[in-house]
Amino acid sequence: MVESAVERAVEPDPIPEPRRRDPLKRPVAWYRRLPRWSRRTLAALVALCTLLGTLVGVTGAALFVEGAGTPPAAAHSTGDDALWLGHAWVGWQPGSAGAPKTDADLQALVDQVRSSGIKDLFVHDGPFEMDGSLNPARSPKAEWFIDAVHRELPGVRVQAWLGQVVGGTSLHLDDPATRGRIVAGVGAALDRGFDGVHFDFEPVADGDSGFLDVVGAAHAVTASHHALLSVSVPQVEPMTGFRLPGDLLAGHPKWWSQAYLRRVAVDCDQVAVMAYDTSLPTAWAYRGYVARQTQVALSAVPSNVQLLMGVPAFHTHDPGHWVDAETMPAALDGIRLGLGAHPPARPFGVALYVDFAATPADWSAYRSDWLTTAH
């Protein structure tokens, strides 16, 4: 530090100390030579990186805490689980996942579901066309499948899994005519014998009013048919204020606020949180994250609406899904930790995604870690 003139006069220093620049107070020469707008941009980037680094660090510590401990035995299946099924069950064409389904395939599915806690089957129907219309020719075997499940699995509900990519050059929920065609398609699906409709529109940003409108209108139709309206929803911000910096870190809208989830859920009979594709690289972090997702979803979704936590029974390798981290055991442990030793008395279950990618190990984990853990 440079001495003042008074200090030098009172107590002169016989050996002057080399002058040192404080890098926090004195900008280095190259920085001073930058134009003012460049300095401001650089300062903003440094601040943003610092914020994101802090966010990552705090989040990592929080996930470790959330995922610690032993999952309680009281948290287990109550027979309200679900399974997403590929389109091949109701109509197959070249390029579809799997192969055309046979009576033998149906019997294997019946055996799998009969010995599980699965109550709802979301079979991929449609999807909606980009104008919101629904073409029944895409699923010519729908009635065959519905009748077979009702016959072989009394009490198990078959829902039409309907959706589409939204925004950009795809379907637009802010268009009233498009929403009208979607609602008409809901009625048409129920007239074919489905027990409900399971919406899956992606990506829907937090606060989207068009989505609220179409859910409300569709619910009126399902209620008039004494059927269910079920909705897939994205993950929820783990804590208030996390969504905006989290979306920035993810590079796209990824989370809903708890308030928006609550607004959507009040017009639904069932909500399924897609608790996968988190980009988390370790199983302990994913386990803690799912525990927190379970807690906030329980808080946001009204207790009279069934809550499902979607779990990964697929094994694709991409930046959003680390197969060694997002495992069935990690997801189920996280859900049980989120439920706690005294699970709330409300409709709750897990939803397995997806039948054609699930392995015997996935099913084994479901049975040992969720279905029979109380025994």
C-alpha positions, 0 to 999 in steps of 0.5 A: 500500500502507498503511504501518505505524505504525513506518514512518510514525514513522521516515520521515514522508511530507510528502505523503500518497499516496492510498490504493489498494485492491488489487482482488485482496485487497480485494473491491469493495463490491458483491461484499461485499454479496452473500450468501456462497453467491452469492460462492462461486458467482461465484468458481466461475464465474470459476474455470471460465471461466478453466479453459476459457479456458486449455483453449481456448488450450492446445488451439489452440496444440497443434493448430497444432503437430500440424497443422504440416509437410508430410504424408509421401508414405509415408502413403497408402492400402493398399487397406483403406478403407471407405465408408458407404452410405445406406439407399436401396441396400437399401430405399427409402421416402419420406423416405429420403436419395437416390432408389430405386437402379437398375442404372445407379446400381449400375454407377456405384458399382461403377466408383467403388469399383473404382478406389479403395482401398475394401475395405468397404461399410457399407450402412445396414440396419435400424435396430434398433427401440427394443426392440433387434429388427431388422425385415428388411422395412426392407431388402427389396433387401439380398440383391440388393445383396450379390449384385451387389457380390460379383459385380462387386467380388470381395474387397469386403465388404458389412457391415450398418450397424446402430445406433440412438440410445441413452438417454432415450426411445430404445434402452437398452443397459443392458437385458439383453433389449434386448441379447439382441434386438440380438445375435439381429439380428446373427445374422439379418443375417449369415444374409442374406449380409452379410459383417459387421455395423457397429455405430453406437450414439450417444451411448455414454458413456465406460465404458458397460458395456452397450455392452461387453456387447453388443459382446462378445456380438455378436463371438461371433456374428460369429466363429461365422459367420466374419464381421466385427464393426466398430464406429463410435466417437466421438473419443478424448480427445486427452490424458489429463485432457482428457475431463471439461473437454472434455465440459463445454465441449461440453455433452455426452459427446463423447470416450472415454478411450483406456482405454475405446476399448481395452476396446471394440476388443479385441472387434472386428475393425474400429474406425472413429473418427468424426473429424468434427463437431468444432465446430472453425472453421478448417481448420488446427485441424481438420487438427491435431486429426485428426492427434492423433486418429490418433495416440491411436487408433493407440496405443489400438486393438490392432495386430491390429484394423483402424483406420479414420479416418472423414473428412467427405464431407458438407456440412451447416451446423451448429454441430458441422460448419463446412464450410470447416474440416472438409474432405476435404483437411484430414482426409486431411492430418491423418491422414497427419501422424498416421501419420508418415513411417514408418506402422505395419505394421497394417491401417489406412484411411480411411472416407468418410462418406457416399456420397449427400453426397460431391461430385466434389471430395471424391472427387478429394481422396481420390484425389489426397491419399490414394489416389495420393499415393505415385506 
